[in-house]
């Protein structure tokens, strides 16, 4: 049995905890690996503060999410051949974009500025208007006209939560109910095909934004070759964001641009997908099927291939979601309401880095076991699993952990630096096509 010992840097208070190692071992057990880790790391309240999440959110989260992010990275290190190339802490990944952009939560407005928590007739919802054309969908969603947030809030207050969520799913808006679901029994599902050994895998990453690119960047650190595929007309939206953060996620990857609506480019894409040992995608379930791309066909055609699918709410739900609103659907807003009588977003698009960590771990474990599998991760369920058990006395836990964080005087965890440079859109078309 492989056993790894980790000595993570501690804060000046030296208040230590086994939360991270316990969670790492639970994840490794879930994945059927024999590796185990042993470590005492920073207390969950200190990990939350030193990651930058307390600075961004303004309030202590009374569940060990930051420590569980550390645990997910520890598990990945335990089964990787060169763990020294991976980041020091998983929790630093949760807070790094907000720290780079110097953004903080403002009331019910999320850190990115595109999402809000608002009261409905019978509860609360989170609405995220990330894309430019999302505002055009508001009249169809609310069956009335509103051209600003105040107008939207007035109309939302007149309608039921379930109606708002269901209607949004029909037209493609990111809307989440503010609720606390039960912790799922598992955080992934796998469909198995024929296995084969892959030493230096080729990853074709069709995903954009944060979770998928984070997963492929972590796997690149462990030795994989990554080809990032984008549309020439609608490239990864992160390209237009903070350059330093985009570099962290995508430095060192080859870049291919293909128009999926063009028959020749679609044929080239399918050829590239057949070459890949690992495919990562985060499309809505029907999107690739409409292009004649079925994961089952590609995995069956090549022994050992891994196809990893990341969706907001599962393969049976054709709903969209982004990191902030998915965080609300997983229960973070409700937890903060229970702890402080103040529902709010936690961190910055926090479902994304949590899912990126878990996705990289699931892929690496499957790769070590010979692949030949389709991996499905539902972002809401992964985040809810990582939140762990919710304490019955939330207020007392919040006060205790807030006090622990206030006493800690150590600096925040050091931010990462990009490993290489980012290539231009389509820079490697000639190489791969």
N, C-alpha and C positions, 0 to 999 in steps of 0.2 A: 504494500500500500504506500503510495506516494504521500509524504507528509511535508508540508512547507511551514517554516517558521518565519514570521514577519515581525520586525521591530520598527513600527512606524514611529516617526518623530512625535514626541509628546509635548504638551503645553507646559507652562511653568507650574501650573497647579498640580500636575502629575496625577490628576484624577482619571483613573483608567477603567476600562470596561471590556467585556468579552462580547458585546453586542455584534460587532463586525464579524468576528471569527465564527460566532454561532450562526449568523446568517449565511456566511460563506459556506459553511459545512452543510447547511440545509439545502442551499442551491446545488452544491455538488452531489448531494444525495438525490435530489430531485432528478438530476441529469444522469444518474446511474454511474457516476465515476467513483473510484476508490480513494481519490486524493482527499486529504484533510489539511486544515490549516490550524495553527495555534498562534494566538497573539493577544496581547492586551493593548488596546488602542484608546484614543481619546474618548471620553464620555460622550454620549449622543448630543448633549447640549453644547459641549465644547466643539465637537465636529460640525454641528450646525452653525455655530458662530464663526469658526475659523474658515468655513467654506465660503462665507459671505452671505449666507441665506438670511441670517438675522439682520444684517445691514440692509438687505434688499426688502425684506418683508416687514421689519419693524417689530415683530412679535415672535416669540419662541414657539416652535411647533412641538407639541408634547408627545410625539411619536418618533422612534429612532430612524427616520428616513435617511438622514445624512450618514449615520453609521452603517446602515444597510447598503448604501451606495459604496462605502468603503469595503464592505463585505463582498459585494459583487465583483469589485476589481480584484480583491484578494483571491477570490475563487478563480478568476481568469488567469491570474499570475500562477496559481498552483498547477494549472494544466497546460501552460504555455512553455515552449522550449527556451525562450529568451525573455523572461519576465522583467529583467532589468530595463528593458526599453519602454515599458509601460509607465504611466504616471504614478506618482507616489501615493496619491489618494483618489478614491472614487468620488468622495464628496466635493472635491475642488471642481469637478466637472459640472456640478449642479449650480454653482454660483459664478462661474468664470465669465459668461457673457454679460451678465448684469454688472459685474465689476469692471469689465473692459469698457462698457458703454456708460458706466456710472449712473445707472438707472435705479430707481427705487419705486416701490408701490405707493400709490397715492389714493388712499381710501379704497373704493371698490374698483378703481382703475388698475388694470394689470401692468406689470413692469414695462412691457413692450408698448403699451399705450393703445392697443387695438381692441382690447376686450374689457367688458364691464360686467359686474354682478348687479342684477336688478331684481326687484320684487315683482312677482306675478300675482294673480288673484289668489292663489293658494300656496305659494311657496317662493322659490327663487330660481333664477336661471343665470347662466353665464352666456353672453353673446360675444363672439369674436369676429370682427370685420377686418380680416387680414388682407384680403385681396381687393384691388381697386373696384372691381365690379360687384362686390358684395352689397354695396349700398343700393345698387339697382334692384336687388332682390327684396328689399325691405317692404315695399308696397304689397308684393305677392305674399310675403310671409304674414304680415299683420292685417292684410286686407284693408289697408288704409295708408295714407301718405304721411311720411315723416322724413325730414331732411337733416335732423340733428339728433344727438343723444337724448336730449330732454324730451323731444317728441316721441322717440322710441320708448322711453321709460314710461311715459303716460299711457301709451297704447298697450304695452306689455302688462301693466298693472291691472288691465281690464280682462285679461285672458288667463286660462288655466295653464299650468306648467306642462302637462302632458300634451295638450293641443299645440303649444308653442314648439316643443321639442319634435313632435311628429311632423308638424308642418315644415319645420326647418329641414328635416331629413329629406323630405320630398323634393325640395327645391335646391338643396345643396348649401345651406348655411350652417356654420359651426355654432350650434346651440347645445348646452348641456344643462341637465337638471342638477341643482345643488342638493345632493343627497349623500348618504354614507352607505354604500352597499356592503354586504357581508364579504369578508375576506375569502377569495376563491381558494379552492383546494389545490390548484396548480396554476402556474404562470405561463405555461406554453402547451402546445399540442404538436405532435409529430406524426407524420405518415411515412412509413418506411418502405424503401425499395431495395435495390441491390447495392451493396457496399463495395468499396475499393479504396486502396491506399493513395493518398495525395500528400506529397511532401512540401511542395511550394505551390500553394493553390493560387489560381487566377480568380479574382473576384470581379464580377461585373455588377456595378452598383447603379441601379436605376432610380434610387431614392434621392430626395432633395431635402432641403432645410436642415434638420438637426439630428434626429435619432438615427436614421440609417447611415448618413455620412460619418457620424461619430463611431458607430459600430465598425464600419469598414476602415476607418483611420486607426482604431485600436488593433484590428487584425493586421493591418499593414505594419504596425510596430512589431508584431510577432513574426513577420516574415512573408506575409501574403503580398501578391501583386494586385493592385487595384486599378480598374478602368472605370472612370466615372462617365456615365452616359447622360447627356442633357439634350433638350430640344433647342435648336438654334433660334426659335422664335420665343420660347418661354423657358429660358435657362433657370437653373437653381436660383430661387428667390434670395438666397443668402449671399449671392454674388453682389447684390446691390446694398447689402447691409454693412456691418462693421468689418473692415478688411482684415484686421488682426484676428477676429474670431473665425471668419471664413478660412483664413490660412490655417488655423489650428485644426479644422475639420478636414481640409482638402489638400494640404501641402503634400507633394510627393506622388499624387495620383496622376495617371494618364487621363486625358480628357478627350472624349469623343462626342460629337454633336450629330444627331440624327433626327430627321423629321419623320415622326411615326405615321404621318398622313400620306407620305410619299411611298409608292410601292417599292421602289428600288431601295430606299433607306430602310423600309420595314424588313425587306429581305436581308439586308446587311445586319440589321439588329438581330434577327433570328439566328443568323450564322454565328454572330458573336456570342449569343446566349448558349448555343450548342458548345462553343469552345470553353465556356466558363466552367470552373469547378464549383464555384459558389455564386449564386445570384441573390442580390438583396433588392427588394422592391417594397414600396409603401403606397401602392396605388389603391384606389377604391376597388373592391372585388371585381366589378364588371368591366373596369377600364381595359385591362390587358386581354380579357376574353374577347372583347369587341375587336381586337386587333388579330385574333386568331392565335394568341399566345396563352397556352395552358401549362401551368407548372408541371402537372402530372406527365405530360408528354415529354418534356425536356428531361425530367429526372429519370423517367423510365428508359430514355434513349442512351443515357450515359451512366454507367455504374459509378457510384460514389459521389454523384453530384448532390449539392445541397442547395435548396431553393428556400430562402427565408422571406416570409411575408409579414409585413407589419401593417396592421390596420387599427383605426381608432377604437372600433367597437366590435370587431370580429368579422369573419368571412360572410356571415349570414346577414350582416347589417351594412347596407350601402350608404353609410353615414360618414361625413367628414368630421375631423376634429383636429385641433391644434393643442400644443402643450399646455397652455393656460386653461382652456375650457375643459380639457380632459382631466386636468388636476381637480377641477370642481366636481366633475362626474365621479371621480374616484373617492371623494369625500373630504378633501382637504379644507374646503370652505366650511363644511359642517363641523369638522373638528375644531377649527378656529372659533366658530360661533359658540360651541360647547365650552371652550376654554376661556374665552374673553367676552362673550356676547357681542362679538364683532366678526361677522363672516368676511373673509378676504381671500385673495389669491396668495399662494405661498411661492416665493421665489420667482423665477422667470421661466415660463414655459417648462415647468419642472418635469412633466411627463416625458419630455424628449430625452434629456440625458439619462434619466432612469432607464428608459427603454433601450437606449443605445448601449448602455452597459450590459444589460441582460441579453440583448440580442447577440452581442459579440461573444458573450459567455456560452450561449446555447450553440452558436455556430462552431466555436472552437471545440466544445465537448463532442459535437457530432462529427467534426473532422477527425478528431482523435479516435473515434469509434468506427471510422470507415465511411462516413457520410451515407449517401443514398437515402435522402430524407427530405421531406417538406416540413419546414418549421413555421408554425403560425404563432405570432405574438399579438395579443390584443392590448393596446396601450393602456386602456383603463384598468384592465385586470392586472397587468404587470405592476402598475403603480400602486394599486390597492394591496397587492401581495407584499410589495416592498414596504408599505406603511406598517405592516405587522398588526398585532392585536392592539385595539384601541382601549386605553385604560378607562375604568368606570368613573373615576374621579378625575376628570380632565382638568378642572381648575387647579386642584392641588398639585398635580404633576406639572402643569404649566408654570406655576409659581416657583416650584422647586428647581426646575430646569432653568428658568429665567435667572434665578439667583446664582446658580452654578456658572452660567455664562457671564454674568456681570462680574464675578470674582476672577474670572480667567483673564490674564493680562498678556497672553502670548499673541504674537502677530497673526494675521490671517495666513492660511496656507499660501505658499508661493504660487503665482500664476504660471502656467506653462508657456513655453515658446514654441513656435511652429518648427516642425522638422522638415525643412526644405522649402521649396517655393511652389506657388500655385500656378498651374498652366492656364493658358488662355482657352476660351471656349472652342472646342474642336481641334485643339493643337495636335492631337495624335490620330486624327482620322486616317492619315496616310499609312500609319504604322499598323493599325488594327483592321482597316477596311480594305 
